[in-house]
Amino acid sequence: MAAVTFSLGKNAKLYVGAGGAVSPSTEVKRVTNVNLNLTRDEIDISNRESPDVKVFLAGQADWELTFDLLSDEGATGPYKTISDAYHAGSAVNLKALSKASGNGIEGSFIITECSEEQPMDGVIKASVKAKPTIVDDTYLPKKVTAS
């Protein structure tokens, strides 16, 4: 029987960098609740030949990366990079992996949401939503396979 190895969320990695053709290398350490939502369009190809069940083709993939980022008021760092990208409407490069050399995705992303929560009894954090884009045609969104 083969051994099964599970990955813990606390060992997952998120990296950020400036938009362009370079893989991001700055680890985002003050991040919680990272979600990688991968879906595909469903193309209905049901017809009279279908066996009384709807049949589909897989359409375009839709990637969405969401995460909560603890506020850091420093002059540099991931929080500032992501906040600046949101306000400027510019791209950042992101890489989300299941562990340091694990599976995941990477590419240029636009920040479509950067909502800041300021609770009376907790730390300030931003809820971030990112969607893929193309800044440089030599660095396209891609799946990353464990090395």
N, C-alpha and C positions, 0 to 999 in steps of 0.2 A: 504494500500500500504506500502510495506517495505521501510525503509529508506536505502539509498545508501550512503556508505562512501568511499571516494576516498583517496588514499595514495599519499602524495607528495614525490617526489624524495629526497628532502632535509632532510626528516625524515628517509630515509632508512639507514641501518647500514652495515658496512663492518668491519669484525674483522680478525686479523692475529695472528698467533702463530707459534711456532716451529713445524716442522713435527713430527709426532708420534701419540699417541692414546689419545690426549687431545684436547677437543674443544677449539678453539681459543678465547681469551678473551680481547686482546688489540684492542680497536677501532681505525680504521684508519680514522682520522678526516680530514686530508688534501687531500681528494680524491674528484674527480669530474667525472661526466659522467660514472657511473658504469653501465655496460650492462651485463645482464645474458642471454646468448644465449643458449636455450635448443632446440635441434632438435633430430629427430630419423631417422634412415635409413628407406627407403621405400622398402619393399620386394614385387616385382610384382608377384602376383599369378593369373594373368589373364589366362583364359583357354576357351575352347569352350563352357563351361557352363555359362561363364560370360555374363551378359545381355548387350552386345554391349558397355561395358564400362570397362576400366581397373579397376582391384580390387587389393588391397594391404593389407599386414600385416605390423604392426609396428615392426621395427627391433630394434637394439641396440640404446640406447640414446647417444647423444654426447653433453657434456656440455662444455661451454667456458665462462669464466668470464673475461671481459675486463674492464679496468678503467684507468683514468688518475690520477697520483699521484704527487702532488706538491713536489718539491725537498726540502729536509731538510738535511742539511749537518751535523747534530748532530751525536754524536758517537753511539747513540742507537735510537730505534724507528722503526716504520713501514717501512719507506723508506729504511733504512739500511737493515732491515730483508729481504725485498723483493729483493733488489739489490744483497745482498750477496747470496741469494738462487739462483738467476739467474746465477750469475758468477760461483757458485760452482756446478750447475746442481742438487741441492738438493731440497727437497720438503718443503713447508710451509703449515700450515693448514689455511684455509680461510673459513669464513662464511659470506654469503651475505643475508641480510634480508630486507623485505619491510618496516619494522620499528623495534623498539627495541625488541618486542616480536612477530614479524610477520612471514610471510612465506618466504621461500628461500631455499638455499642449503648450505651444509657444507661438508668438507672433506679435505684430503691432496691433494695438487695441485703442479704441476711443473710450473715454470714460463717459458713460451716458447718465450716471447718477453718482452723486457724492453728497449724500444727506448726512448732516452732522447731528448727533444726539448729544444733548447737554443735560444729563440727569442731575438732580440735586444731590443724590447719594451715590454717585458713581463717576467713572472717568468719561471724558469726552471721547467719542469715537465717531468715525464716519462709516456709513454703509455705502459701499462702492459697487457699481455695476459696470462691467466692461464688455464691449463687443468687438470682434475682430475688424480690422481695416487693412488697407494696403498703403504703405508710405513709400516703400521701395520694392520694385518688382523682383528683386533678387532675394527678398526676405518675406516669404508668404506665410500665412498661418499654417501650422503643421502639427501633426501628432508627433509626440516624442516617445520613443520606445526605450525601455530600461537598457542601460549599458552594462 
